[in-house]
């Protein structure tokens, strides 16, 4: 362990925070799914906010990095938008 509890593996690594919700848009759900699949394919640690109905889909997209992924399931209506 290094100072402040960091290990060599986590030192200098960024955590990506993102959200994925479905709502009316000019783009289709399929397009957004494709874009999210791209984003979620990275190996960086991620915190992902999503609706309960999309948790399984997001989990599947992050199966290569389960130990570096936190999924927060909450309806969009609970956000501070």
Protein Blocks (a to p, Z undefined) as FASTA:
>chain_A
ZZhhiafklgopacddddddddddfbdfklmmmmmmmmmmpmbdcdddddfklmmmmmmm
mmmmmmlcccddddfklpcZZ
